[in-house]
Amino acid sequence: MTTTETPNGLYHRNVKSHQTEEISSHVEGHNNLHEEELRQWEKHAQKVKLEVLEQVQDQLSHILDKALNESVQPFTQSQPKTNGKTTKKPDSRSQRMDDGKVFMDRPSLLDELFEISHIRTIYHMFIAVLLIFCLSTLAVDYIDEGRLVLEFDMLFFAFGKLQTVALACMGLVLSAVQYCALGHFPIHVVVHHQLPPASRFIVILEQIRFLMKSYSFIRETAPVVMKNPTKEGESPRFPTFSSYLYFLFCPTLIYRESYPRNNHIRWKYVGVTLGMILGCLFYGYFILVRLCIPVFRPATNQPFSKRTMVLAVFHSILPGIMLLLLCFFAFLHCWLNLFGELLRFADRMFYKDWWNSTSFANYYRTWNVVVHDWLYYYGYRDFLLLSKRKCRTAAMLSVFIVSAVVHEYALTMGFGFFYPVMFCLFAVFGVVFNFTMNDKRQSPVFNVIMWACLFLGQGVQVCLYCQEWYAQIHCPRTGNSFLELVTPRSWSCSYQR
């Protein structure tokens, strides 16, 4: 019996072993299949995540604008009928030509983008660079002087005589309705008191702001008063003083009797925004001290040549574009949002996603929406209405010329000398780029071209204005003739750069 049972038991053991191996291989195969499916799911989820992140920046502004525009459209716009026939609804461009600017409750684009951690990291990177500037300044001062030297001589110089600036600004407020005062008083203050550059810019930019607001107030209220004559026994209906006073300080250049308002003031937001403005101020100071002054201040005996000129332009690209971004962030985002928050002004569309522009036409429309709206409604649109919409090119050129002249006026009064670099770049190259790189250009390549042009243009401006600044110091004018006033000193001054 023993000999007959041994092969049978061995057979059963072999069968069980074989079954065990099959089960284990089946389990292992199932586990491998599960792991493979898990890896594929992770790859799919990562791919979806990347696609979403890539589309957020491009479509966020478009989706928000579309939703907001649809929400404010009155229900009566749905194709009215006339004599049983359906009238054709005008397109958005024609409707915008006929209607004025519509204000609505909407936040600034950067405030929305900063909610995304990837975008907020870029903001943190700029803060880190500011800290590096501070550390480098402290290290250099300690090595050179043997101690920490916390001096901001250039900053105090640039913003000097602030008491006079405050008095000038108060004078501007009191004389806002007087165009003659707005045209003469600020220039007199700037020239007579010989204000430093930053203080000059404060007075001149306030002058331009009040002039634009005063024109908007007259342009919006005069037609209403003239089209609605008063009846017997009734007094004419004029805008209230409170609405005019609010308009003088709210962050818009288009007058309305009322604007969308927030319910309360976010004081934490005010404090953070004010801190960012101060940070941008010191950021600009470090850029000028570390990247501009050492290059253009004449401290060497090397003669000026074409080679040094080209190198100076390309060296100025980095500080130039950083100053451009700082001016955008400090003024168009922080400063306007600060006043918007303090005045509970709800429409914060001060700019759009200009950094994604593939055409200079779109860049000009989205860089500074506040000024663009004023130029569009009171320059471009009024020109078309007077010409019965026949001279669109002439209307566009007139807007460019006016904008270039105002920019050049601000720089001339701010720096204290006439050097039409901005005018040439704006009125010549800006016009050419506006017609050549128009809205038909949608390829990302044109976004690269736009940024390259901005880099080069900022480098040219920083280089030429810095050279002219030191030329004015080392080769002052000997007379006050018109030719000498408008001729740049850097063209004839032979000081060593």
C-alpha positions in Angstrom: 0.0 0.0 0.0 2.8 2.3 0.8 4.4 1.9 -2.6 1.1 2.6 -4.4 0.3 5.7 -2.3 3.6 7.4 -2.7 3.2 8.3 -6.4 -0.4 9.4 -5.8 0.6 11.7 -3.0 3.5 13.0 -5.1 1.0 13.7 -7.9 -1.3 15.6 -5.6 1.6 17.7 -4.3 2.7 18.5 -7.8 -0.8 19.5 -8.8 -1.1 21.7 -5.7 2.2 23.3 -6.4 1.3 24.0 -10.0 -2.0 25.5 -8.9 -0.2 27.7 -6.3 2.2 28.9 -9.0 -0.7 29.7 -11.3 -2.5 31.6 -8.6 0.6 33.6 -7.6 1.4 34.4 -11.2 -2.3 35.4 -11.8 -2.1 37.7 -8.7 1.2 39.1 -9.8 -0.1 39.7 -13.2 -3.2 41.4 -11.8 -1.0 43.6 -9.6 1.2 44.5 -12.5 -1.9 45.4 -14.6 -3.2 47.5 -11.7 0.1 49.3 -11.4 0.2 49.9 -15.1 -3.3 51.3 -15.1 -2.3 53.5 -12.1 0.7 54.8 -13.9 -1.3 55.6 -17.0 -3.9 57.4 -14.9 -1.2 59.4 -13.2 0.3 60.3 -16.6 -3.2 61.3 -17.8 -3.9 63.4 -14.7 -0.5 65.1 -15.1 -1.2 65.8 -18.8 -4.6 67.3 -17.9 -3.0 69.4 -15.2 -0.4 70.8 -17.6 -3.1 71.5 -20.3 -5.2 73.3 -17.7 -2.3 75.4 -16.4 -1.4 76.4 -20.0 -4.9 77.5 -20.8 -5.6 79.4 -17.6 -3.6 82.4 -18.4 -4.8 82.7 -22.0 -8.5 82.1 -21.4 -9.1 83.5 -18.0 -9.3 87.1 -19.2 -11.4 86.2 -22.2 -13.9 84.2 -20.1 -14.3 86.9 -17.5 -14.8 89.7 -20.0 -17.3 87.6 -21.9 -19.3 86.7 -18.8 -19.2 90.3 -17.5 -20.3 91.7 -20.8 -23.2 89.3 -21.0 -24.3 90.0 -17.5 -24.7 93.7 -18.1 -26.4 93.5 -21.4 -30.1 94.6 -20.9 -32.7 92.0 -21.8 -34.2 94.4 -24.3 -31.3 93.9 -26.7 -32.8 90.8 -28.1 -33.5 91.8 -31.7 -36.4 94.2 -31.6 -39.1 94.0 -34.2 -40.2 96.9 -36.4 -43.3 96.5 -38.5 -43.2 92.8 -38.1 -39.6 92.6 -39.3 -36.7 91.7 -37.2 -34.0 94.4 -37.2 -30.4 93.4 -37.3 -28.5 93.8 -34.1 -25.5 96.0 -34.4 -22.1 94.5 -33.9 -20.1 95.2 -30.8 -17.8 97.7 -32.5 -20.7 99.8 -33.8 -22.4 99.5 -30.4 -19.2 100.7 -28.7 -19.0 103.6 -31.0 -22.5 104.7 -30.2 -22.5 104.0 -26.4 -20.2 105.2 -23.8 -17.9 103.3 -21.5 -19.8 100.9 -19.2 -18.4 100.6 -15.7 -18.9 97.3 -13.8 -17.8 95.6 -10.6 -14.6 93.7 -11.6 -11.2 93.2 -10.0 -7.8 93.8 -11.5 -6.3 91.0 -13.6 -3.2 90.6 -11.5 -5.2 90.2 -8.3 -7.0 87.3 -10.0 -3.8 85.8 -11.4 -2.1 86.0 -8.0 -4.6 83.5 -6.8 -2.7 80.9 -8.9 0.3 79.6 -7.1 2.5 79.5 -10.2 1.9 83.1 -11.0 2.3 84.1 -7.4 5.8 82.5 -7.5 6.9 85.0 -10.1 5.9 87.8 -7.7 8.0 86.1 -5.0 10.9 85.9 -7.4 10.9 89.7 -7.8 10.8 90.1 -4.0 13.8 87.8 -3.8 15.7 89.9 -6.3 14.9 93.0 -4.3 16.4 91.3 -1.2 19.5 90.5 -3.2 19.8 94.1 -4.2 19.6 95.1 -0.6 22.2 92.5 0.5 24.6 93.5 -2.3 24.3 97.2 -1.4 25.0 96.4 2.3 28.0 94.2 1.4 29.6 96.7 -1.0 29.1 99.5 1.6 30.7 97.4 4.3 33.7 96.4 2.1 34.3 100.0 0.9 33.6 101.9 4.1 34.2 99.3 6.8 30.7 99.9 8.1 27.1 99.7 7.0 26.1 102.9 5.1 22.4 103.3 4.8 22.2 106.3 2.6 19.6 107.1 -0.1 21.0 110.3 -1.4 19.7 109.9 -4.9 16.2 108.9 -3.6 16.1 112.0 -1.4 17.4 114.2 -4.2 14.8 112.8 -6.7 11.9 113.4 -4.3 13.3 116.6 -2.9 11.2 119.7 -1.9 8.1 117.6 -1.3 6.6 120.5 0.7 6.6 122.6 -2.5 5.2 119.5 -4.4 2.4 119.3 -1.8 1.5 122.9 -2.2 1.6 122.6 -6.0 -0.7 119.6 -5.9 -3.1 121.5 -3.6 -3.0 124.4 -6.1 -3.9 121.9 -8.8 -6.9 120.7 -6.9 -8.2 124.2 -6.3 -7.6 125.2 -9.9 -8.8 122.0 -11.6 -11.6 123.8 -13.4 -9.4 126.5 -14.8 -7.6 125.4 -17.9 -5.4 128.5 -17.9 -4.2 127.7 -14.4 -3.7 124.1 -15.3 -1.6 125.2 -18.2 0.5 127.8 -16.5 0.7 127.1 -12.8 2.4 123.7 -12.8 5.0 124.7 -15.4 5.8 127.8 -13.3 6.3 125.7 -10.2 8.5 123.2 -12.0 10.7 125.8 -13.7 10.8 128.5 -11.0 11.6 126.2 -8.1 13.9 124.0 -10.1 12.3 120.8 -8.7 14.2 117.5 -8.9 13.1 115.0 -11.5 10.7 112.8 -9.5 9.1 115.8 -7.9 8.7 117.3 -11.4 7.0 114.2 -12.7 4.5 114.3 -9.8 3.4 117.9 -10.6 3.4 117.4 -14.4 1.5 114.1 -14.3 -1.1 115.6 -11.9 -1.4 118.5 -14.4 -2.1 116.1 -17.2 -4.5 114.1 -15.1 -6.6 117.1 -14.1 -6.7 118.4 -17.7 -8.0 115.1 -19.0 -10.5 114.9 -16.2 -11.7 118.4 -16.7 -12.2 117.8 -20.5 -14.1 114.6 -19.7 -16.4 116.4 -17.3 -17.2 119.1 -19.8 -17.5 116.6 -22.7 -20.0 114.3 -20.7 -22.1 117.0 -19.0 -22.4 119.7 -21.7 -24.3 117.6 -24.3 -26.7 116.4 -21.6 -27.5 119.9 -20.5 -27.8 121.2 -24.1 -30.1 118.4 -25.2 -32.4 118.7 -22.2 -33.5 122.4 -22.0 -35.2 123.4 -18.8 -38.9 124.0 -18.7 -40.5 127.1 -17.3 -40.3 127.3 -13.5 -37.6 124.6 -13.3 -33.9 125.1 -12.6 -31.4 123.5 -14.9 -30.1 120.1 -13.8 -26.3 120.3 -13.3 -24.0 117.6 -11.9 -23.7 117.6 -8.2 -20.5 118.8 -6.6 -20.1 115.5 -4.7 -20.1 113.5 -7.9 -17.5 115.9 -9.5 -15.3 115.8 -6.4 -15.4 112.0 -6.3 -14.5 111.9 -10.0 -11.4 114.1 -9.4 -9.8 111.4 -7.3 -11.3 108.1 -8.4 -9.1 106.0 -10.8 -10.8 106.8 -14.1 -10.7 109.5 -16.7 -14.3 109.0 -17.9 -16.9 111.1 -16.0 -20.1 109.5 -14.8 -22.7 110.6 -12.3 -22.2 107.4 -10.4 -19.9 104.4 -10.5 -20.2 100.8 -9.1 -19.1 100.9 -5.5 -17.9 98.3 -3.0 -19.6 97.8 0.3 -16.6 98.3 2.5 -12.8 99.1 2.5 -10.4 96.3 2.9 -7.8 97.9 5.1 -5.5 94.9 4.9 -5.5 95.2 1.1 -4.7 98.9 1.5 -1.7 98.2 3.7 -0.3 95.5 1.5 -0.7 97.6 -1.6 1.0 100.6 0.0 3.8 98.3 1.1 4.2 97.1 -2.5 4.4 100.7 -3.8 7.2 101.5 -1.3 8.9 98.2 -2.4 8.7 99.3 -6.0 10.2 102.6 -5.1 13.2 101.1 -3.6 13.4 98.5 -6.4 13.7 101.4 -8.9 16.3 103.1 -6.7 18.5 100.0 -6.7 18.2 99.5 -10.4 19.3 103.1 -11.1 22.2 102.9 -8.6 23.5 99.5 -9.5 22.8 99.1 -13.2 22.6 102.6 -14.7 24.7 105.2 -12.8 27.9 103.1 -12.9 27.6 102.7 -16.6 26.8 106.3 -17.7 28.5 108.4 -15.0 31.7 109.7 -16.6 34.4 108.1 -14.4 36.8 106.7 -16.9 39.1 108.1 -19.6 37.7 105.9 -22.4 36.6 108.1 -25.4 33.1 107.8 -26.7 32.7 105.6 -29.8 30.1 103.6 -31.7 31.2 100.4 -29.9 30.6 102.0 -26.5 27.3 103.3 -27.7 26.1 99.9 -28.9 27.3 98.2 -25.7 25.6 100.9 -23.6 22.3 100.3 -25.4 22.4 96.5 -24.9 23.5 97.0 -21.3 20.5 99.3 -20.7 18.0 96.6 -21.9 17.8 94.9 -18.5 17.4 98.0 -16.3 15.0 99.4 -19.0 12.6 96.5 -19.1 12.8 96.2 -15.3 11.8 99.9 -14.9 9.0 99.4 -17.4 7.6 96.5 -15.4 8.0 98.4 -12.2 6.2 101.4 -13.5 3.4 99.2 -14.7 3.1 97.3 -11.4 3.6 100.3 -9.1 1.2 102.7 -10.9 -1.3 100.8 -13.0 -1.8 98.0 -10.5 -0.8 99.2 -7.0 -1.5 102.9 -7.1 -4.8 102.8 -9.0 -6.0 99.8 -6.9 -5.0 101.8 -3.7 -7.2 104.7 -4.6 -9.9 102.4 -5.9 -10.0 100.6 -2.6 -10.0 103.8 -0.5 -12.8 105.2 -2.6 -14.6 101.9 -2.9 -14.4 102.1 -6.7 -15.4 98.7 -7.9 -14.3 98.7 -11.6 -10.7 97.7 -11.4 -10.1 97.0 -15.1 -7.1 99.3 -15.3 -5.2 97.0 -17.7 -5.6 93.7 -19.5 -3.3 90.9 -20.3 -1.0 93.0 -22.5 1.9 90.6 -21.9 0.1 88.0 -24.1 -0.3 90.4 -27.0 0.8 89.2 -30.5 0.3 92.6 -32.0 1.2 96.2 -31.0 -2.4 97.2 -31.8 -3.6 94.9 -29.0 -0.7 96.0 -26.7 -1.7 99.7 -27.0 -5.3 98.8 -26.1 -4.5 96.7 -23.1 -1.4 98.3 -21.6 -3.2 101.2 -20.0 -7.0 100.9 -20.2 -7.6 104.1 -18.3 -5.8 106.3 -20.7 -6.9 104.2 -23.7 -10.5 104.7 -22.9 -10.0 108.5 -22.8 -8.2 108.5 -26.1 -10.7 106.2 -27.7 -13.9 108.0 -26.7 -12.7 111.6 -26.9 -10.1 111.3 -29.6 -10.7 108.4 -32.0 -14.5 108.2 -31.6 -15.2 111.9 -31.8 -12.9 112.2 -34.8 -14.9 109.5 -36.6 -18.2 111.1 -35.6 -17.1 114.5 -37.0 -15.9 112.9 -40.2 -19.0 110.6 -40.5 -16.8 107.5 -39.9 -14.8 108.0 -43.2 -11.3 108.6 -41.9 -10.4 105.8 -39.6 -6.7 105.9 -40.5 -6.5 109.7 -39.9 -8.3 109.3 -36.6 -5.9 106.6 -35.5 -2.9 108.7 -36.5 -4.2 111.7 -34.7 -4.5 109.7 -31.5 -0.9 108.5 -31.8 0.3 112.0 -32.4 -1.6 113.4 -29.4 -0.3 110.6 -27.2 3.3 111.0 -28.4 3.2 114.8 -27.8 1.8 114.4 -24.3 4.4 111.7 -23.4 7.2 113.8 -24.7 5.9 116.9 -22.8 5.9 114.9 -19.6 9.5 113.6 -20.1 10.7 117.1 -21.2 9.3 118.8 -18.1 10.3 115.9 -15.9 14.0 115.7 -16.9 14.4 119.4 -17.6 15.6 119.0 -21.2 14.2 118.3 -24.7 15.3 115.1 -26.3 12.5 113.6 -28.4 13.4 109.9 -28.1 10.0 108.9 -26.8 8.3 110.9 -29.5 10.2 109.3 -32.3 9.7 105.8 -30.9 6.0 106.4 -30.3 5.0 108.5 -33.3 7.2 106.8 -35.8 8.0 103.2 -34.9 4.8 102.9 -32.9 2.7 103.8 -35.8 4.6 101.5 -38.2 4.2 98.5 -35.7 0.6 99.3 -35.2 -0.2 98.8 -38.9 2.2 96.0 -39.6 1.7 94.0 -36.4 -2.0 94.2 -36.3 -4.7 92.0 -34.8 -4.4 89.5 -37.7 -1.1 88.3 -36.2 -2.0 85.5 -33.8 1.1 83.3 -33.9 3.2 83.1 -30.6 6.1 84.2 -32.7 4.7 87.7 -32.8 4.5 87.8 -29.0 8.3 87.1 -29.0 8.8 89.9 -31.6 6.7 92.3 -29.4 8.8 91.6 -26.3 12.0 91.9 -28.3 10.9 95.3 -29.6 10.0 96.4 -26.0 13.4 95.2 -24.7 15.3 97.1 -27.4 13.1 100.2 -27.1 13.5 100.4 -23.4 17.3 100.0 -23.8 17.5 102.8 -26.3 15.4 105.1 -24.0 17.4 104.4 -20.9 20.7 104.8 -22.7 20.0 108.0 -24.5 18.2 109.8 -21.6 21.0 108.8 -19.2 23.7 110.1 -21.6 21.7 113.4 -22.1 21.3 113.8 -18.3 25.1 113.7 -17.7 25.7 115.8 -20.8 23.4 118.5 -19.4 25.4 118.5 -16.2 28.9 118.6 -17.7 28.1 120.8 -20.7 25.5 123.3 -19.5 23.8 125.7 -21.9 25.6 129.0 -22.5 22.4 130.7 -23.8 18.6 130.5 -24.0 18.1 130.6 -27.7 15.4 128.3 -29.1 17.9 126.3 -31.1 20.1 125.7 -28.0 17.1 124.6 -26.0 15.9 122.0 -28.5 19.3 120.7 -29.4 20.4 117.7 -27.3 23.7 118.4 -25.4 24.9 114.9 -25.8 25.3 115.5 -29.6 28.0 118.1 -29.0 29.3 117.5 -25.5 32.7 115.8 -25.5 32.9 114.7 -21.8 34.4 111.3 -21.2 31.9 108.5 -20.6 
